[in-house]
Every structure is written in structure tokens, then in C-alpha cells.
Amino acid sequence: MEFMTNLQSGLDEQKPSLFELLSEQQLGALIPPSLRYLLAVATHRYPRYLLRILNSFDELYAFLSLIVERHYLRTYGGGFTENFYGLKRERVLLIKGGEIPRAALGAPDQVRETLKLRNSDIWKNLAVMVALPYTKRKLDEHYDIHAASANILGPSFRGDALPDNATYRQKIFHYYKWFLRKVYPSVNAAYYFALLAFNLAYLFDTSKYHNPFFWLIGTRIRRMNPADHKVIAAAAAPAPPRPGAPPAPQSLLSPRTLTHTIYPRLLSSLKILLPTSIFALKFLEWWHASDFARQLSRKAAEGLELPAPTITGVPKPTTVASEKSGVTFASSENPDTKDEKENQQKDKPDPPISTLTSLPIFTVPPPPPDSSSLCPICLSAIQTPTAAQTGYVYCYTCIFRWMEGEHPRQVAFMEGSPSAGEEEGWVEENGGSRQGKWEDGRGRCAVTGRRLLGGTGGLRRVMV
């Protein structure tokens, strides 16, 4: 495999290998999650200002990518990460074979001017570089939210029925979710199979395109040659003043300085700043996850002499301490009444109270430590382990129905079934329905009663 990069070295030196293209794609794929992670960390400190930006990260990143990629395509002839690897994009001539080797050797400057991207080609490439990844990310995200549960629940999944008097928006959303469940998996598989086919054809030199969308827009990726570097260097050099022209403005806030000096240099500096930041971020991730950092911090802490902790306030005396000291504390309550209340509290634990409705929330007791493989809801072996944001693991069907408020255990409790309340120690004296007296735990963790952000979309599969 180490010789596969040089298969075409004797035929076309400007054709990059497939491994260069895959490396460029991997670098480009690292940029969005890295920026999202940094923005999420900053949002924890300043949620008031950055929370809306984090929620609209995909749209903001697509807009910034459109600006940056358009500048790099017009200035360097290639994308942002492609320029980092010394690659460019050029049009494919509509001639037999699409190659002009003699002209490329004899007149490289004229060939470059002929093959460089035109304005229409730039917008076609921006559609492939920005619009296509954005659409793919949104479809994958919506599939995980609206359609992934249908594959796990199987026949028990009840799709959203379209009402008779549905609005135009409801109809569009209904058919969109049907498309995600029925059609999108096949489209996604065809997309990856097409990528695989073009990659193999490009690897064995039977195609000029490593991507089917490059074939559609008539563009291919090439290595930069001396003619490209000469043109880029000439464009980056300051233009000599014209005779008789007024002197250039010296203010940094002047429109001419912003558009001709600061804006191009700021975008050009990203080709060094962002890849370096990504490598630094990956190094920090390795540093915090490796044992080397833990051992180094442990050795540094061995020589520290910490003083003994100081206790502020007087601790409450315990029963053992009172018996040893011979001091007794009087209690205003009757001992028999106190023992009875303690037994009632032990037999009937206090349920969590909702801060919105001030009603008790129906929860289930946590599983005992020796039976952690049981689902706290159905009390059976966990099927398809799914973790909530509180850390408890359930069966996917159990926690999904619990989040929707449709689990049989919830329904029986809210209807006033005595057996459902006796398991948790919460029995209504008068019996009857508990509607309006309790919350059924819809949208909450079944054990803690805490509300889970994102609803069922916040549940995560546990890989065992």
C-alpha cells in the first residue's frame, strides 16, 4: 500500500494521490466539531451571550464557510484545507481525454489561465463545499431525532397520524418524517456507495474525479505548480502606486484599507491559525486522557505538605456521643409518636416535588447495587441499554415510553391502581384517580424525577 501514492508519478505529476485527498477531507471534518467544542466551553461561562449562537452553530458555520471558501477559491484556486495541502481546483476541458500535456509543459501560464475556475464554477464548487455538507448534517440530525426510534421500537412505534384538518405546514412535516424513515436510509447508502466507487476508480487511475459531485460540476483537484505559486505571490505583493494617483489612506478604518489589506490578510492567516489550533486541541485532548499527565501531576503533588482542614461551627452531637458524655437532650415530641413517624418515613419515602406545579412526581426506586443489570422501570434484564442524562440506564422502550408518559406503570399509577402505589409506598387513602394530584413523570428521569433536556433526543445508547 505504501507504493499506491506513486502509481501515476510517471504519467501525471500534478495528480494528487487518493491518500492526500482523504487526509484533506479528514482535516476539514475536524474543524466543525473543534469549533463547536470551543464554543460550548465558552457558553458555560457566558450563556447569556453565546447560547443562541451555539444553538444556531450549523447555520453560522455554513455562513462563515461560504465567506472563507469563496475567498480561497478566488485567490488560491482551492478550498481552505486544500490550500493547506498545496492543492487547487481546475476545470476539466471538454476534449478527448481532457488532457493537454504538451501545452502544459510549453506554456504553463496560459494553461493555468484557461483552466482556472470562472465565477460560475466558483459558485458550483461552493454548493458542493458548503451547501451539501450542511444539508447532510441537518438530514442526519433530523433522522436521529424523528426516525431512529422507529427502527429500535419496531412494530410498537406509532407514527404521527396526520389529522383530517391538518395545515399545510403539518402536511409538509409529516411527509418529511416519512421521507426520513422510508427513503433517506437508501439515499444515504447510495451516497456512500457512490463515494466508494469513485474513490476506487480514482485510485486505479480510471477516473479523473474522486467524488461524484466533482464529476457533476466538471471540476477536479490538482497539485499546485510553479505557475500557480508565481501568480499567488504576485497577487500578495503590494501594488505599486500609479503615477498621479492620490496617496493611499493611512487609517485602519478606511474602506479601502479594510477591503484591500486587512480583510484579505485576515482570511489568508486562517490557513496557518486554524490547523495549528486543531492540532493543539487534539494534543490537549490526548494530554488530559493519557496516564502520563496523571503520573506527572501525582509526582508533582507528592512533595506538597497540606495543612490539616479547619472545622467551622459546632457539629450536632450524635446519640453515641451523648451516651458517652452522660448528657441527654430533651425532646418535645412523644417518643412513641416520634418512632411511629420515623417508621412511616422509612416505609413511605418522600417523592420529589415539581418546582412548576408544586405536585409530587411519580418515580421508581433505584435498582439495588447487586442487581445493576435490571431496568428500574420494568425490573427485568435491560434490553437495548439506554442512558439518561442523570446516569441511570434503562431499556430503550421503557424510558422512551416513560418520557412520552405512555408506560403501563405510569398509566396504572395515575389511574389510581393500589398495586402501582404500594410498590413505591405511595398509597392514596381515599383511592381514585391521581390526575391533578401527581405528575406522571413525563419528560423526566424515572428514578430521580429530574427533567431531561432534549426529551427523547437526549437519550444515548450504551455500547456494551
C-alpha positions in Angstrom: 0.0 0.0 0.0 2.9 2.4 0.5 3.6 2.4 -3.2 0.0 3.3 -4.2 0.7 7.0 -3.9 3.2 6.8 -6.8 1.3 4.8 -9.3 0.8 7.8 -11.5 4.1 9.6 -10.8 5.4 8.8 -14.3 2.2 9.8 -16.1 0.8 12.9 -14.3 2.9 14.6 -11.6 0.1 17.1 -10.8 -2.5 14.5 -10.0 -2.7 14.1 -6.2 -3.0 10.6 -4.6 -6.1 9.4 -3.0 -4.5 9.4 0.4 -3.7 13.2 0.0 -7.4 13.8 -0.7 -8.5 11.7 2.2 -6.2 13.5 4.5 -7.5 16.8 3.3 -11.1 15.7 3.9 -10.3 14.4 7.4 -8.7 17.8 8.3 -11.8 19.6 7.0 -14.0 17.3 9.0 -12.2 18.2 12.2 -12.9 21.9 12.0 -16.7 21.9 12.8 -16.6 19.7 15.9 -13.5 21.6 17.2 -15.1 24.9 16.9 -18.4 23.6 18.4 -16.4 22.2 21.4 -14.7 25.6 22.0 -18.0 27.4 21.6 -19.7 25.0 24.1 -16.9 25.6 26.7 -17.3 29.3 26.3 -21.1 29.1 26.5 -20.8 27.6 30.0 -19.1 30.8 31.2 -21.2 33.2 29.2 -24.6 31.5 28.4 -26.5 34.8 28.2 -24.5 35.9 25.1 -23.4 32.6 23.4 -26.3 30.2 23.9 -28.2 31.4 20.8 -25.0 31.2 18.8 -24.4 27.7 19.9 -28.0 26.7 19.1 -27.5 28.1 15.5 -24.0 26.8 15.1 -24.6 24.9 11.8 -26.1 28.0 10.1 -23.4 30.3 11.4 -20.6 27.9 10.4 -22.1 27.5 6.9 -22.2 31.3 6.5 -18.6 31.7 7.7 -17.5 28.8 5.4 -19.2 30.5 2.5 -17.1 33.7 3.0 -13.8 31.9 3.7 -14.1 29.3 0.9 -15.1 31.9 -1.6 -12.0 34.0 -0.8 -9.7 31.0 -1.1 -11.3 29.8 -4.4 -10.9 33.2 -5.9 -7.4 33.9 -4.5 -5.7 30.5 -4.4 -7.9 28.4 -6.7 -8.7 25.8 -4.0 -10.5 25.4 -0.7 -9.3 26.3 2.7 -7.9 22.9 3.7 -6.9 22.1 0.1 -4.6 25.1 0.1 -3.0 23.8 3.4 -2.0 20.7 1.4 -0.9 22.6 -1.7 -3.9 21.6 -3.8 -6.1 23.5 -6.2 -9.2 23.1 -8.2 -9.4 23.4 -12.0 -11.9 22.9 -14.8 -11.8 19.8 -17.0 -11.6 20.6 -20.7 -14.3 19.2 -22.9 -11.9 17.5 -25.3 -11.0 13.9 -25.9 -9.1 12.7 -22.9 -9.3 16.1 -21.2 -5.5 16.4 -21.1 -3.1 18.8 -22.9 0.3 17.6 -21.7 2.4 19.4 -24.4 0.7 22.8 -23.8 1.1 22.3 -20.0 4.9 21.9 -20.4 5.4 24.6 -23.0 3.0 27.3 -21.8 2.0 26.7 -18.2 0.9 30.3 -17.6 -1.6 30.2 -20.5 -2.8 26.8 -19.5 -3.4 28.0 -15.9 -5.5 30.9 -17.1 -7.5 28.6 -19.3 -8.2 26.0 -16.6 -8.8 28.3 -13.6 -12.2 28.5 -12.1 -14.6 31.0 -13.5 -17.2 32.8 -11.5 -19.9 30.3 -12.3 -17.5 27.4 -11.4 -16.8 29.0 -8.1 -20.4 29.1 -7.1 -20.8 25.4 -8.2 -17.9 24.4 -6.0 -19.3 26.4 -3.1 -22.5 24.5 -3.4 -20.5 21.2 -3.1 -18.3 22.5 -0.3 -20.8 24.4 1.8 -24.4 23.6 0.9 -24.0 19.8 0.5 -22.3 19.2 3.9 -24.8 21.5 5.7 -27.7 19.6 4.2 -26.1 16.3 5.1 -25.6 17.3 8.7 -29.2 18.5 9.0 -30.6 15.3 7.5 -28.5 13.1 9.8 -29.6 15.2 12.8 -33.3 15.1 11.9 -33.0 11.3 11.2 -31.7 10.7 14.7 -34.5 12.8 16.2 -37.5 11.7 14.2 -36.7 8.3 12.7 -34.1 6.5 14.7 -36.6 5.5 17.4 -38.8 3.8 14.7 -36.0 1.3 13.9 -35.5 0.4 17.6 -39.1 0.2 18.7 -40.1 -1.8 15.6 -43.9 -2.5 15.2 -44.6 -0.9 18.6 -43.7 2.5 17.2 -46.7 4.6 16.5 -46.0 7.2 13.8 -47.6 10.7 14.0 -51.0 10.4 12.4 -52.0 13.2 10.1 -55.2 14.8 11.3 -58.1 15.5 8.9 -57.9 19.3 9.2 -54.1 19.4 9.0 -52.5 22.6 8.0 -50.1 22.9 5.1 -47.1 23.1 7.5 -48.2 19.9 9.3 -48.5 18.1 6.0 -45.0 19.1 4.9 -43.6 18.0 8.3 -45.5 14.7 8.2 -44.2 13.8 4.7 -40.7 15.0 5.7 -40.6 12.5 8.6 -42.0 9.8 6.3 -39.1 10.6 3.9 -36.6 10.3 6.8 -38.0 6.9 7.9 -38.5 5.3 4.5 -36.3 6.9 1.8 -33.4 8.6 3.5 -31.6 5.4 4.6 -31.5 4.3 0.9 -30.3 7.7 -0.3 -27.6 7.8 2.4 -26.4 4.3 1.4 -26.4 5.2 -2.3 -24.3 8.3 -1.4 -21.6 6.4 0.4 -21.6 3.6 -2.3 -21.1 6.3 -5.0 -18.2 7.8 -2.9 -16.6 4.3 -2.6 -16.9 3.6 -6.3 -15.4 6.9 -7.4 -12.6 6.6 -4.8 -11.7 3.1 -6.2 -11.9 4.4 -9.8 -9.6 7.3 -8.9 -7.2 5.1 -7.0 -6.6 2.8 -10.0 -6.4 5.8 -12.5 -9.6 5.0 -14.4 -11.3 8.3 -13.5 -10.2 12.0 -13.0 -12.8 12.5 -10.2 -12.6 11.1 -6.7 -16.1 12.4 -5.9 -19.3 12.1 -7.9 -20.2 15.7 -7.3 -16.9 16.8 -8.8 -18.0 14.9 -11.9 -21.3 16.7 -12.0 -19.7 20.2 -11.9 -16.8 19.3 -14.1 -14.0 20.1 -11.6 -11.1 18.1 -10.4 -8.3 18.6 -7.8 -4.7 19.1 -8.8 -1.4 19.9 -7.2 -0.1 23.4 -7.5 2.7 24.0 -10.0 5.3 26.9 -10.2 2.9 28.9 -12.3 0.4 28.9 -9.5 2.9 29.9 -6.9 4.1 32.7 -9.1 0.6 34.1 -9.6 -0.2 33.9 -5.9 3.0 35.6 -4.9 2.3 38.4 -7.4 -1.2 38.8 -6.1 0.0 39.0 -2.5 2.7 41.7 -3.2 1.6 45.3 -2.7 0.6 47.0 -5.9 2.9 49.9 -7.0 1.3 53.3 -6.9 0.0 54.7 -10.2 1.6 57.9 -11.4 -0.6 60.9 -10.5 -2.8 58.8 -8.2 -3.7 60.2 -4.7 -1.8 58.7 -1.8 -3.4 55.7 -0.1 -5.2 56.4 3.1 -3.3 55.5 6.3 -6.3 55.0 8.6 -7.1 51.4 9.5 -10.8 52.1 9.5 -10.9 53.4 5.9 -13.0 51.3 3.5 -10.0 50.9 1.1 -7.7 49.6 3.8 -10.3 47.2 5.2 -11.2 45.7 1.8 -7.7 45.6 0.2 -5.4 45.0 3.1 -6.9 43.8 6.4 -9.7 41.6 5.0 -7.5 39.5 2.6 -4.7 39.2 5.1 -7.1 38.1 7.9 -8.6 35.4 5.8 -5.2 34.3 4.5 -3.8 33.9 8.0 -6.5 31.3 8.8 -4.6 28.7 6.7 -2.0 28.6 9.5 -4.1 29.6 12.5 -6.9 27.1 12.4 -5.0 23.9 11.5 -2.5 24.7 14.3 -5.4 25.2 16.7 -6.8 21.9 15.7 -3.5 20.1 16.3 -3.2 21.9 19.7 -6.7 20.9 20.7 -6.0 17.2 19.8 -2.8 17.4 21.8 -4.6 18.8 24.9 -7.3 16.0 24.5 -4.5 13.4 24.5 -2.8 15.1 27.4 -5.9 15.0 29.6 -6.8 11.4 28.6 -3.3 9.8 28.9 -1.8 8.3 32.0 1.4 10.3 31.5 -0.4 13.5 32.6 -1.8 11.8 35.7 1.5 10.4 36.7 3.2 13.7 36.2 0.6 15.6 38.3 0.8 12.8 41.0 4.6 13.2 41.3 4.3 17.0 41.5 1.7 16.7 44.3 3.8 14.2 46.4 6.1 17.0 47.7 3.3 19.3 48.8 2.6 19.5 52.5 -1.1 20.4 53.0 -2.2 21.7 56.5 -5.0 19.9 58.3 -8.5 21.1 57.5 -10.2 23.5 59.9 -13.7 22.9 61.1 -16.0 25.8 61.4 -19.1 25.7 63.6 -20.2 23.1 66.2 -21.3 19.7 64.9 -24.6 18.3 66.1 -24.0 15.7 68.9 -24.8 12.2 67.9 -26.5 9.5 70.1 -23.2 7.7 70.8 -21.5 10.9 71.8 -24.4 11.8 74.1 -24.3 8.4 75.9 -20.6 8.6 76.4 -20.8 12.1 77.9 -23.8 11.3 80.0 -25.7 14.3 78.7 -29.3 13.8 77.5 -31.3 16.2 75.3 -35.0 16.8 76.0 -37.4 16.4 73.1 -40.8 18.0 72.9 -42.3 15.0 71.0 -43.7 11.9 72.5 -41.2 9.0 72.0 -44.0 6.7 70.7 -45.2 9.3 68.2 -41.6 10.0 67.1 -40.9 6.3 66.5 -44.2 6.0 64.6 -43.3 9.0 62.3 -39.8 7.6 61.7 -41.3 4.2 60.7 -43.8 5.9 58.4 -41.0 7.9 56.8 -39.0 4.7 56.3 -42.0 2.9 54.8 -43.1 5.9 52.7 -40.3 7.8 51.2 -40.9 11.4 50.2 -41.4 11.9 46.4 -39.7 14.7 44.5 -41.7 17.9 44.2 -42.1 19.8 40.9 -41.0 23.4 41.1 -43.5 24.4 38.4 -46.7 22.8 39.7 -45.7 22.0 43.3 -47.1 18.5 42.8 -45.2 15.3 43.8 -43.6 13.4 40.8 -44.1 9.7 40.3 -40.7 8.0 40.3 -39.5 4.4 40.7 -36.9 3.3 43.3 -33.3 2.9 42.0 -32.1 -0.6 41.4 -30.1 -2.2 44.3 -26.3 -2.2 43.8 -26.1 -6.0 43.4 -28.6 -6.0 40.5 -27.4 -3.2 38.3 -28.3 -5.2 35.2 -32.0 -4.8 35.8 -34.1 -2.0 34.4 -35.5 0.2 37.2 -38.8 0.6 35.4 -39.7 -3.0 34.2 -37.5 -4.7 36.8 -36.2 -7.2 34.1 -32.9 -7.6 32.4 -32.1 -4.5 30.4 -32.8 -4.7 26.7 -31.0 -2.2 24.4 -29.3 -0.3 27.2 -30.0 3.5 27.1 -28.6 6.0 29.5 -30.4 9.2 30.6 -28.6 12.4 31.4 -28.8 11.6 35.1 -26.6 8.5 34.6 -29.3 5.8 35.1 -29.6 3.0 32.5 -32.9 1.7 31.3 -34.4 -0.4 28.5 -34.9 1.9 25.5 -38.5 1.0 25.1 -39.2 1.6 28.8 -37.5 5.0 29.1 -38.9 6.1 25.7 -42.5 5.3 26.8 -41.8 6.8 30.2 -40.6 10.1 28.5 -43.8 10.1 26.4 -46.0 9.4 29.5 -47.3 6.1 28.0 -45.6 3.4 30.1 -48.2 1.0 31.7 -46.6 1.6 35.1 -47.3 5.3 34.8 -50.8 4.8 33.4 -51.7 2.4 36.3 -50.4 4.7 38.9 -52.2 7.8 37.6 -55.5 5.8 37.3 -55.3 5.0 41.0 -54.3 1.4 40.9 -53.4 0.4 44.5 -50.8 -2.1 43.4 -48.9 0.5 41.5 -48.6 2.8 44.6 -47.8 0.0 47.0 -44.5 -0.8 45.2 -43.2 2.7 45.9 -45.0 3.2 49.3 -47.3 5.9 48.0 -50.9 4.8 48.6 -53.8 7.2 48.4 -56.1 7.0 51.4 -59.2 7.8 49.5 -58.1 5.9 46.3 -59.3 7.0 42.9 -57.5 8.8 40.1 -54.3 10.7 40.9 -54.8 13.2 38.0 -54.2 16.7 39.3 -52.6 15.4 42.5 -49.5 13.9 41.0 -47.2 14.3 38.0 -46.7 11.1 36.0 -43.0 11.9 35.3 -43.5 12.7 31.6 -40.2 14.1 30.2 -38.3 13.3 33.4 -35.9 10.6 34.6 -37.8 7.7 36.0 -35.6 7.4 39.2 -34.6 11.0 40.1 -37.6 12.8 38.6 -35.3 15.4 37.0 -36.4 16.9 33.7 -34.2 15.7 30.8 -33.2 18.3 28.3 -34.0 17.5 24.7 -36.7 15.0 25.5 -36.2 11.6 23.9 -33.4 13.1 21.7 -31.3 13.4 24.8 -31.2 9.7 25.4 -28.0 7.9 24.5 -27.3 4.3 23.6 -24.8 2.4 25.8 -22.4 0.2 23.9 -21.6 -3.0 25.8 
